[in-house]
Amino acid sequence: MASDISAILIYAVSFISLFFAFFWILTLLFEEPHLHTRQKKLKRFPKVSIIVPAYNEEDSIASTLQSLLKLDYPKYKLEIIVVANACKDKTAEIVRGFKSVRLIETPIPGKAKAQNLGLKHAKGEIVVIGDADMLVPSDALRKILPYFEDPSVGEVIPAVKVHKPGTLLEKVQRYEYILSSLIRQLMSGIGALFSVPGAFVSFRKATIQKLGGYDERTITEDLEIGTRLLRHNYKVISNFDVHIYVRVPWTLKAFHKQRIRWNRGFFEVFSKHRDIVFNPKYGIFAFLFPLFIAIPIMLTVTFSTAVFEIASAVFTYAPVVSLDDVRLILEAIIPKGPLYINTLVTVPTVIILLTGLYIYNKATKHLKERWTNPSSIFTFIFIYPMLLTLYWVMSFGAHIAKVKREWRGTMRW
Amino acid sequence: MVEGKTKKFLLIMSLVIATVLFFSGLGLGIVFDNLRTSEIDHLLTKSQLDIESFLLQQQFLQDFDSTTCDLAKEQFVTLQKQRSEIGQRLEDYEDKSVSDTELNILKRKHIILSVSSLSTLGTIERNCGRTNIEGIIFFYAKDDANSRKQGFILDDVRSEMDSVTVYAFDINFNEEPLISTLRTKYNSTVAPTLIVNGNTKLEGVTEAEQIIAELKLG
């Protein structure tokens, strides 16, 4: 019975994975000639407000502000606002050192609240929300603002890359960010981009105000606003020719906190906007939105099946089988010829791995990155998905059990 | 921006490709199953023919002298090695198959071949007297740690004593009525159980030293 269920699960995961893999490949093939469109020239220079919510960012805020001040944009049309929310360090003091930067201090924690406060004070026609640890290229605004000539555009996002990855965890996240940037670009091309990063995202202030600003009850307000914009028929556009660099968690503890928050936020957003699912009113987004929930389910099914099989083998054999016998078991597992291969598992795994590598290779090319460091590539392909699965399971458990959420603004990530 | 029609096309094409690949994968699995079953079927048929030919030789010669007996024993040992290898291959293929219907039929054929070999050993012993071929009947259960352990121990015994022939039977394989007959004959209900030289019953995991001692006693 157990093996029947696991066979059905493997069939389901294989089919959905194949669908996803080829959907992205076909989308890539269709969109590739138009991925790097000729940059439109900015016809007019609207007033822009850049809002940077900051919570205990004394290490990075200065370099972020320096990069923002170097933006190639008329200074009288640019307003930079730092919302220091519940800071206990020298963030506010550092910001005060930048005369052209406006500082708003609030004792209330929470990134969404800080962003809404910034929005309230912003005078720009266009509002850009940034992270306090981002580094922005000088031409970022000139490349992003032309998209707002189209009144149906609600949000424009850049590609986000990892700044100077040092630890293995950072290097692995670098690959993830490269891949995500390409996938976002493809989603943007088919009008289904809702999963947006928090760094240097631009809106028309009137649009975001019309929608009621950021939802302060969700912990991933950036994901929520992207979804809300799509459901109100606004386009969310990605321009991955603009590369923003951010710091990512370099310790497992920080990474754990970030992923639990992201995943729980994803469940919240999915739950809040569940009426979109398969609703033809929302076009392709209505079909892709539920498929995104399939990713954590598939990861969980795949790895929990593997863990279950390994654990049951260990529990069954460990009490009686010696180390020498383990060698014999392993010898029996290693295929002695093609007929000894389990096609049920091997065929979809190989296809998905190859398509994944193809898409990743394209992502590195388009984002002007390189394949480096074999150990981190190995970790990214074979170990990182297991870690992500673990966090999906933990997040789902916490979401169901309604464990108290940790708000951004009381933590770095 | 991709047009609405193109989006539909992308979705439908991805669905078509995924479906085609999925069923191609299943088809490949079925092709592999067929190759596996035809390979084992071929080996079993060959082995069955070898045993029949061997039995016919014995009938034809009728009177057994030391030369024919030695030849018979030698041939029998070779046949048992073939049978044992087929059994191993069947076990290896079992978890890799999309469907086990065909494999179960082959498993039955293999059991019949094993029981037929057992009775042939009896015929040889009746005609030639006590042989130095040591037969061990091994009742095992699938996915049972103790049975697997016992399998490893029997491999050790076989590598130490060339004359040992193991007849392994899945105690829970009820598709073949012979299993129930064997269980009743040897009054065996647990796995692993060893029947050494047709009379000594050893239940639970038995160490190599004890098996060898029993074989020497027999």
Interface residues (C-beta under 8 A of the other chain):
Chain A: Y11 S14 F15 L18 F19 F20 F22 F23 L26 T27 F30 E31 G189 I190 G191 K235 G283 I284 F287 T316 Y317 A318 P319 V320 V321 D325 L328 I329 A332 K336 P338 L339 Y340 I341 N342 T343 L344 V347 P348 I351
Chain B: M1 V2 G4 T6 K7 K8 L10 L11 M13 S14 L15 I17 A18 T19 L21 F22 G25 L28 G29 F32 L35 R36 E39 D92 Y93 D95 K96 V98 D143 D144 A145 N146 R148 K149 F152 D155 V205
